[in-house]
Amino acid sequence: MSKAYRDFETQNNTANIDPTTLGIYKNVYKINEINGEKLIEKAVVGPILSTILNHDGLLQIGDKILRINDEKVKIVAVKDIAELDKSNSKLVEEHFVEKIPVTLSKKNARGSGLDDWEQNEVVQEYQPSGLSKRRITRRLWAYNYYIGVILGGGPQYMYETGAILIHERKNWWGWAVLMRKVGLVVQEISK
């Protein structure tokens, strides 16, 4: 998924995207609206999980297929993969991703104001001469993804958390990512 999203970003930053392109990449991105402004970002923010998913956001574990994004996890038997795109299919199990509030302790972090970070906060906005607006955004995330009963012994979850700095440019539909720098990332699989 990470490579497919980079391809999508390249097209997004060089031209207006047509509906066909949006359809091709529909499982790779999500559109968020924050403070009335549209922002397009990866369907899975975490770099570890997005690396193991294919271009459709799919992961096969045994005889199950999981479609994962930061909103929900859909699970279906391999033989029923066509059911993933059908709404309300009885063959598809759906689990919402748990979004965990993130706070930083000032005594354990360098700099000031770090304990005031929000999920998505604009650090600085500017406009270079003759160019479109740009901004630096910082984001913290912590998601708990249900991945099913895979190894036996009850349901399992994959937890991923981290911090990211993003350089964005305003374009025709909203904000597009120019560069992304990921800081700390922690991942754990647990019961």
C-alpha positions in Angstrom: 0.0 0.0 0.0 2.8 2.4 0.7 4.1 2.3 -2.9 0.6 2.6 -4.3 0.1 5.7 -2.2 3.4 7.3 -3.3 2.3 6.7 -6.9 -1.1 8.4 -6.1 0.7 11.3 -4.3 2.9 11.8 -7.4 -0.1 12.1 -9.7 -1.9 14.3 -7.1 1.0 16.7 -7.0 1.6 17.0 -10.7 -1.9 17.2 -12.2 -5.6 17.4 -11.4 -6.8 13.9 -10.6 -9.7 12.6 -12.6 -12.5 10.3 -11.2 -10.9 7.2 -12.9 -7.7 7.7 -11.0 -9.6 8.2 -7.8 -11.4 4.9 -8.4 -8.2 3.0 -9.0 -6.7 4.2 -5.7 -9.9 4.1 -3.6 -8.4 1.7 -1.0 -5.1 3.6 -0.7 -6.3 7.1 0.5 -8.9 8.7 2.7 -10.2 12.2 2.6 -10.5 14.0 6.0 -12.1 17.3 6.6 -10.4 19.2 9.4 -11.6 22.7 10.3 -13.5 22.9 7.0 -10.5 22.1 4.9 -10.0 18.8 3.0 -6.9 16.7 3.5 -6.0 13.6 1.6 -3.8 11.0 3.4 -3.0 7.3 3.4 -5.8 5.0 4.3 -3.4 3.5 6.9 -1.2 6.2 8.5 1.2 3.8 10.2 4.2 3.0 8.1 4.7 -0.6 9.3 1.1 -1.8 8.7 0.8 0.1 5.4 4.0 -1.6 4.2 2.6 -5.1 4.6 -0.7 -4.4 3.0 -1.1 -4.7 -0.8 -2.3 -1.9 -3.1 -5.9 -2.7 -2.2 -5.3 -2.6 1.5 -5.5 -6.4 1.7 -3.5 -8.9 3.9 -3.9 -12.7 3.8 -3.5 -14.6 7.0 -4.2 -18.3 6.5 -7.6 -18.8 4.9 -8.7 -15.3 5.7 -8.4 -12.0 3.8 -8.3 -8.8 5.8 -9.0 -5.3 4.3 -7.5 -2.8 6.7 -7.7 1.0 6.9 -7.7 3.4 9.9 -11.5 3.2 10.2 -12.2 -0.5 10.1 -11.0 -4.0 9.5 -13.1 -6.3 7.2 -12.4 -10.0 7.4 -13.6 -12.6 4.9 -12.7 -16.2 3.8 -10.4 -16.3 0.8 -13.0 -18.0 -1.3 -15.5 -15.2 -0.6 -13.1 -12.2 -1.5 -15.6 -10.8 -4.0 -17.9 -10.1 -1.0 -15.6 -7.4 0.4 -16.9 -4.7 -2.0 -20.5 -5.6 -1.3 -22.3 -3.5 1.4 -23.9 -5.5 4.2 -22.6 -8.9 3.1 -23.3 -11.6 5.7 -20.0 -13.2 4.8 -17.9 -10.2 5.8 -17.0 -9.6 9.5 -16.5 -5.9 10.3 -14.6 -4.4 13.2 -14.0 -0.7 13.9 -10.5 0.4 14.6 -10.1 1.7 18.2 -8.5 5.2 18.1 -6.7 5.9 21.3 -6.1 9.5 22.5 -2.4 10.3 22.6 -0.7 12.7 25.0 2.9 13.3 25.7 4.4 14.0 29.1 6.5 17.2 29.0 9.0 15.8 31.5 9.8 13.0 29.1 9.9 15.1 25.9 12.2 17.8 24.7 10.9 21.1 23.6 7.9 23.1 24.9 4.2 22.6 24.3 4.6 18.9 23.3 1.9 17.9 25.7 -0.5 20.1 23.8 -0.2 18.1 20.5 -3.5 17.2 19.0 -4.2 14.4 16.6 -3.6 16.8 13.7 -2.2 20.2 14.3 -0.9 22.8 11.9 2.5 24.0 13.1 3.2 26.7 10.5 1.5 27.9 7.4 3.3 30.1 4.7 3.1 31.1 1.1 6.3 31.3 -1.0 6.3 34.1 -3.5 4.3 33.1 -6.6 3.5 29.7 -5.3 0.5 28.1 -3.6 0.1 28.0 0.2 2.1 25.4 2.2 2.1 24.2 5.7 3.9 21.9 8.2 1.5 19.7 10.2 2.3 17.4 13.1 0.2 14.4 13.9 0.1 11.7 16.6 -1.7 8.5 16.2 -2.5 5.4 18.1 -4.7 2.7 16.6 -5.7 -0.7 17.8 -6.7 -3.0 14.8 -8.6 -6.2 15.4 -7.0 -8.9 13.3 -9.1 -11.9 14.2 -8.6 -15.2 15.9 -5.5 -16.2 14.1 -3.1 -17.9 16.4 -5.7 -19.5 18.6 -6.6 -18.6 22.2 -8.9 -15.7 21.5 -9.1 -12.5 19.5 -5.8 -10.7 18.6 -5.1 -7.0 18.0 -2.3 -5.1 16.3 -1.5 -1.8 18.0 0.5 0.9 16.2 1.4 4.3 17.4 3.7 7.1 16.3 4.4 10.7 15.4 4.7 12.2 12.0 5.6 15.6 10.5 4.0 16.4 7.1 4.9 19.2 4.6 1.7 19.9 2.6 0.7 22.1 -0.3 -2.7 23.6 -1.0 -4.1 22.6 -4.4 -7.4 22.6 -6.2 -9.3 20.2 -3.9 -7.5 20.7 -0.5 -4.1 19.9 1.0 -1.7 17.4 -0.6 1.4 15.9 1.0 4.7 17.0 -0.4 6.9 15.2 2.1 6.4 13.0 5.2 8.8 12.3 8.0 7.9 9.6 10.5 9.3 9.7 14.0 8.8 7.1 16.6 6.7 4.1 15.6 5.7 1.3 18.0 3.9 -1.8 16.9 2.7 -4.8 19.0 0.5 -7.8 18.4 -1.4 -8.9 21.4 -4.4 -10.9 22.7 
